[in-house]
């Protein structure tokens, strides 16, 4: 297989060709999670290393600078000429920020993937300049302010080349170009007044044969049409704003992830019935809400999906150690045939969810350590599918149900999007045919194992949680139809199904048995794909329910009570992961049809 690697830059308003590369500028808000004050519009310069595999372009890593653009003032020259190793704010009104989802070497200095604040360190005696990459968490804890950058210390110091006496450049301008002689090297140049600063940026693990420059739409790695199917997650605030995002929703996600991190076991798993032992008795009573231990693999997969949904990987993000440990544990649960977890009752749920998590980890990072488990998981999923039908609780059991099929279809869909994995089209087509058989043509409702029947409930839960209050299987049917190319504006069954979901929006009412986080999760994914007013109305209800129901007290803070029909199976770790992912839908996946 030949690999052709390309470096491309996202252009929001203007793209200028520079031979082997491009540079771009466009307004963009400051990234989330960075200490800042309101600063109005900012400029973003973003680069993406894109590998061409089997004719498909896949993002292999990206980096981005976000900065304000001050105008050059002649008086600044005298200040710089007398500067003695002082740090300066590199930008206007706020911090300049940098983020990367891959390890880099900048000017020969190793920099881990992550988010940073960037300042300029400059001395005129002799002339020496460096970029300094600071930790946002350190800045927050020490209350550093961008207007007093000279008070900062430490950080990763990267030497810059300096040229003086050029034609004055105003305002401040960052630019990327690709080195024609070294195609894995990206050159950063910073121009301000008569000064030109420069430094090479090299992606770790390079070795690519050639580089091409090409024009991209403004969604490269950040939305519909981009080459990275999971790239929206790295620009989550930007992508969420147009979809009904609110700061309180993201605050709930952050709190949910923090709870999940705190309640992770030392071996990297999430213990469905023992997670509460990881709490802190000093802050109050330990959590309740245990699940069933034979679902440990599945709930651990769900927790990982919640972290991966925000772009957190084993290399990037505040919880990267948590993700690394979780993925390592999950990979160790795979047997020689590719099945994740022991083959106990309903083990195909565990396997499908674990495969989904491993496929997304591979797609987000291109780390080979996750590729083999992902491929083996896909292979086992395909081996378990009934010939020309779907899935249930065992390998080719002869039985089929829409619930297990939904998780298997999600796993295969993400594996296909991730690229580099062998995922034939027939399994998804067969799943689509099964959904057709299970859907009532008159109502649009998708059944469980029979056409148009209501969702199943655990034994003894049917009265407390009436099945007629849920359309979980219809939601799964909508997703599988859309993933197989049916368009919401053209498909009668999609229109009918979406109407059923619209009549059953999320309601957190324990007295009427209307809490169904399983339904809400698939319903949110489906309605996001449907789009339009139906999505807006669903989203408003979903956010309101989720934010109000999230616990804020003691060890429970950040979690959701396992108050639905499946709470006794998955427990608090299940309910917290599902509700967190409901609030990540803004940036977790692209829409299949971007005109929605």
N, C-alpha and C positions, 0 to 999 in steps of 0.2 A: 504494500500500500504506500503510495506516495503521499507525503505531507507537504502542503503548501501553506505557509503561515503568512498572514497579512496583518499589518498594523493599520488600524483605522481610527478616525477621530469623529466623535459625535458632534454634528453641527446643528445648532438650534436656529440661528438666523443667517449665518454667513459661513461659507466654506471656501477656503482658498487653497489651491493645489500648490504643493511644494515639491515637485518632482516625484520622489518615492513616497511622499506622505502628504498629509493635509493638516491644517490647524483650523480650529473653529472657536468661535466665541458666541455666547448666547446668555440671556438672562436666566437666572435660576436662583431659587431660595437656598439659604444655607442648609447643609445636611442636618438631619436630626441628630440629637444626642451630643451636639457640640455646644459648649457654653457660648452664648452670644447675646447681643442686644439687637433689637430690630434695626435693620440696615437697608431696607428697601431692596432694589434689584441687585443681583450679583452676577458675575461672569463665571461660567464654568467651562473648563477645558478638559476634555475627557478622551482617553485613548483606550483602544481595545486590541489585544493580540488575538487574532482569529485564525484558527486552524481549519483548513479545508480537508475534510475526511469524506471519502466516497461521494464527492460532489456537493457536500453540504458544508456550509460555513458555520463553525461553532466557536463561540468566544472561549478563549483559553486563559483569559485574565484581563483585568481592566484596572485603570487608575484614573483619578480625577482630581484636579485642583479647582477650588471655588474661592473667589476673591473679589473684593471691591476694587474699583479702578480710580485711584486718586490722580488728579492732574499734577504735572510736574511744575514746581515753582523754583525759580532761579535761586532764591534764598536757601533752598535745601542743599545746594552745592557747597556753600560755605560750611554748613553744619556737618556734612559728610567728610569734607576735607580735614576737619579737626577731630573726627571721631576716633576714639581709642577703644577698640573691641567692645562695641555696644550693640545690643540687640534692638531691632526696630520692628515695628508692626509692618508687615509686608502686605499692604492693602489699605482699603478705606473703611473707616467706621467700625470694623469688626475684624475677627481673626480670619486669616487665610487658612483654608482647610485642605487636607489631602486625604484621600481614601483609596485603598487598593484591596482587591480580593485575592491577591497572590503575593508571595514573597518577591522582593525586588533587590537589585543592587543599584544604588544611586550614587554615582561618582565612586564606585568601588566599595561603598559602605552598605552592608546588609541591613535591610529594613523589612520587618515582618509585615504581612498583610494586616490591615486595620485602618482605623481613623486617627488622624493626627491634626494638631494645630501647627502652623508653620510660621516661623519668624526668620528675619534676616539678621545675621551677625556680621558686622562690618567693622574693619579697622583701616584707617588711612595711613598708619605708620607701623609697618609697611601696609600696602593695600592688600588686604585679605578679606575674602567674603565667604560665607557659608550659609546654607539653609539649615535650620534647626527644626527637627520634627519632635513635637511635644505631645505627651499623653493628655487627652481631654479629661480623663479622670483625675490626673494629678493637678491639672489646671483648676478643676472644680473644687477639689479638696483644699487647695492652697489659695483659692479665690484670686487667681491671676486674672487680670483684665487686659484686653487687647490694647487699650490705650496706654498701658504701662508695660509694654513688652520687655523693657530693660530690666524689670524685676524678676523675670523668669530665670531659671537655671536648669542645668541638666539637659536631657533630650538626646536624640541621635543627631550628631553634627556631620553634615555633608559638605565638603569643600566645593566651591564654585570657581570656574574660570571667570576672570574679570577683564573687560575691555572698556577703556575710557575714551572720551573724545568723539564718539559717534554723533550723528545728527540727532538732536534731542527727540525722544519719543514721549508723547503725552497723549492719553493717560497711560498708566502702568499696563503692560501687555505681556501675557504668558503665551508661548507658542510651542508646539511640538513639530518635529520633523524626523524622518527616518533616515538613518545613516546608510547610504547606498553601498558602502564597503562592508558593513557589518549589519546584516538585515534583522538581527534580533535586538539591535540597540536603537532606542528611541532617544532623541536629543531634546532636552528642555531648554528653552531660552527665555530669559526674563529681560524685558527692555523697559527702562525708566529713565527719562532725561537722557544724558549722554552716556549712561552706563548700560553695558550688555553683560549679563550674567548667564552662564551656561553650565550644563551638567548632563552626562549620559544616564539613561535609565535602561537597565537590562532586566528582563524577566528571568527569574531563576528557572533552571531546567529547560533551557532553550535548545539550540541545536537544529533549528529549522533551516530548510534549504533556501528559501527565497521569500521575498516580501513584495507585495503589490499594494498600491494605493487605490482606493476606490471611494466614490461618493456614497454616502449612506443617508437613509431617512433619519429623522430626528429621534428615532426610537431604538437606535442600536443598543441592544442590551437593556432597554428600559421600556419596552412596550410592544404593541402589535407591530409586526413586520421586522422587528429586530432579529439579529442572528443568534442571540442567546435566549433560549426559551424560558430560563429562570431569571433573566437579567433584571426584571422589574423589581426584584427583591433588593437589589443593591441601590435602587433609587426610590425606595418605598414611599417616602414622603411626597416626592414629585409625582409619582404615579397615583397615589392615593387621593391627592387633592381634587382631581377631576371626577372621582368616583363617590363623593360623599364623605370623604375622610374628615374626622374631627380629632383634635388633640386628645380628647378624653378616651377615644377608642384606642389610640396608640398607647396612652398611659395604662389602660387596662391590659393591653398586650404585654407591655414591659413588666407590669406587676405579676402577670401570669407566668412569664418566663422566669422571673426571679423566684417565684414559689417552686416552680419545677426544678430549678437548679438546686435550691435548698434541700429538696426532698429526694434528690438522686442518691442512690446507694453508692457506697465506696467502690463497688466493682463495676460501676458505670451503668447499671440497669436502673429501672424504676420498679420497685417492688409493689405490686398491686395491693397486697394485704399487709405489708410491713413498712410502707413509706413513712408513716407517721413517726417512726423511731428516729428519723433523721431531723426532726424538729428540735426546737430549743425550749426546754421547760422553763427557762428564765423569763420568756416572754409570754407565758401562759400555758393553758392546757394543750397537749398535743392534739393533732388533727384526728378526726374520726373519718368514717367513710371508706373502709377497706373494700377491695375488690377480690376477685378470685385468682389464686396464684397461677393457675394454668394459663392465664392471659398475660403473664409478665412480658413475654416477647412482643405481643401486640401492643400493649400500652407503652412499652419502651419505644416501639416504633412510632407511636403517636406523639410522644414527647419530643422525639428527635425531629419529626415533621414540623412541630410547632417552632422549634429553633431554626430549622432550615428554611422555614417560610419567611423569616425575616432576613435571609441572606447570611445568617450565622453558620459558619462551617468550622471544621477542625483547625482552620488556618486564620479565620477572620471573625472578629466580633468579641464582645465582652464575655460571652459564654463559650468561647471556643474550646476550652478544656473540657467543659461539660459535654459538648458535642463529640469531641475526640474520644472521650472515655465511653460515651454511649454507643458510638458506632463500633468501637473496638469490641465491646461486649456483645453487641448484636451480631457482628460477623462471626464471633466465636460460637454462636448458637446454631450455625448452619451445619447440616450433616453432609455426608459425601454425595448425596443425590441432589443437594441444593436446597433442601427444605429447612426453613428457619424454625427452630424450636422443636420440642418433642411432639410426636404425633398423637396427641390426646384428643379429647372431644372438641370438635369444631376448630381443629388446628389450622385449617386453611385461612381463617381470619388472621391469625398470627402471621402466617407466611405472607399473605398478600400485603399486609401493612408493613412488615419488615422489608419486603422487596421494594415497596414504594419508597421507603426511607432511604434504602441503599442506592436506588436508582437516582434519587434526587441528590444524594451526597456526591455520587459520581458526576452527575450533570453540572453541579455547581462548582466542583473543584478540579475535575479531570485528574484526580489523584488515583493512580493505578491500584492502590490498596483497596479501593472500594469497587473497582470495575469488575473484578472476578466474582465477588459475592453478589453483585447486582446481576451479572449475566447468569450465574448459576440459579439465582432466585427466579429470573425470568424463565429459564429453561424448565424449572420444576413447575412453575405456574402453567406453562403450556402443556407439560406432560400430564398435569392433573385435570385439564379441561376434558369434559366429555366430548366424544367425537361429534363435530358439527353442532354442538350445543354450548353449555356454559359450565358452571362450577357449583359444587356444594361442599360437603364436609370431608371428602377424601379424594384420592386419586381415581379419576374415572369411575365415580361411584354409581353413575347412571341417574342420579338425582341432580336437580338443578334448582337454585333459588336466586332471586334477584339481589339479595343482600350480599352474599359472598361474591357474586358476579360483579357487583359494583366496585368492591375493593380490588378484585383482580384486574378489572378494566382500568382502574386508576393507576395501578402499578404498571401495567403494560403501556399505558398512555405516557406516563412520565419517563419510562425507559426508552420509549421511541423518541420523545423530545430530547432526552439527554444526548442521544447520538453515540456512535461508537459501540452500540450493543446490537446484537442480532435479535430483532423483534419482528417476526412475520406479520402480515396484515390479517391473515385468516382468523386468528383468535378473536380479534375485535369485531370482525364482520359476523362471526358466529354469535358473539355476544349480542350484537345488534339484532340479529334474526330472532334470538331468544326473547329480547325485549319486545319485539313486534308481537310475538305469540302471547306474551304476558299482558299486553295492553288492550284494554277494552276500547274498541273503536268508537263506541257511543259516548263514553265519558272522558276518555283520555287517561284514565287511571291505570297504573301499572301494578300488577299483583305480585305476590310473593312466590308461590309455586303454581298458582292458578291464575287465569286471566282475570284481571280487575279486582282481585280480592284485597281486603284490607291488610295492613302490616300485621305481622305476628307479634305477640307479647310473651314475655317469660311466664312460666307456669305460676299461676296465682296472682298475676298482675293485670289481667284483662279488665277487671272491674275498676281498679284504681287508675288505670291508664287506658281509657277507651281507644280502640284502634281507629275509630272514625275521626279522632282529633289529629291524625298524622297522615302525611302524604310522603313519607320517607322513600317508599319504593318508586313512586312517581318521579320524585326528584332524581333518583338514580337513573331511571329510564331516560329522563331528559338529558342528563349528562352523556350517557352512552350514545344517544341519537346524535347529539351535537358533535361528539368526538368522532363519529362516523360520517360527518359531513352534512347532516340535515341542518338547514338554516331556519332560525326562529321565525323569520318573516314569511317563509314559504311552507313550512310543515304544519299541517292541520293538527297532528298529534302533539307537536311541541306547543302550539298555541293552546290546545285544550289542557295539557298538563300544567303549563304555566298559570293558567286561570285557576286550576285546582289549588296550586300552591298559594296564589294570591288570596284565596278565600281562607287559608289556614296560616296566617303569619305567626311568627313567634309570640307566645304569651307565657309568662312565668306565673302560672296559677296552679298551686299544689292541690287546691280543693277540687278542681275540675279535671285533674290528671292531664293537663295540657303541656307539661314540660317534656320535651323530646329533643335532647341535644343531638342525637343521631340524625333525626330529621332536619334539625336546624343546620347542621353541618352540610349535608348533601343539598339541602334546599338553598343555602347561601351560595354554594358553588354553582348550582344550576341557574339560579336567578341572576347571578352575575353574568353568566354566559348569555342569558336571554336579553338582559339589558333594558334600556328604556325606562318608562315610568314604573313598570312592574318591579324592576330592580330597585329603583329609588325608594319605593314604598316599603318593600321588604327590608331593605338595608336600614332604613330609619327605625323600624320596629326591632330589628335584630340588635342594632347597636344599643338602643335604649334598654332592652331586656338584659343584654349581657353586662352592661356597665352597672346597672342597678343591682343585679344579682351577685356580683362579685364580692367576695368577703374582704373586709378591711381590718379585721381584728386579729391580733396576736399571730400565732402560728398558721392560722387560716388565711391570713392576708394575701390576696392575689389569687386565691383558688375559688372554685365554684363547687357548691354542694352537689353530690351525686344524687340529684333529686328526681331523675327520670326513671323510666321503666328498666333501663339497663345499668342503673347506678350500682346495684349490688354485684354485677358482673365485673365492670371495669373499675369502679370505685372513684375516689376523688382525683386520682391521677388521670383517669380517662376523661372525666367531666371537664377538668381544667385544660387539658390539651384540646379537646373538641371546641370548647368555647373560645380559647385563644385563637385557634385557626379560623373560627367564624369571623373574627375581627381582623384577620390578616388577608382576607380575600381580595382587598384592594390591590395588592401587589404580589400575591402568591403565584398566580398564573395569568398569562395573557388570555384575552378573549380569542376564541377560534375564529370568529368573524368580527373584525375590528370596527365595523360600521355600526355596532350596537352601542 
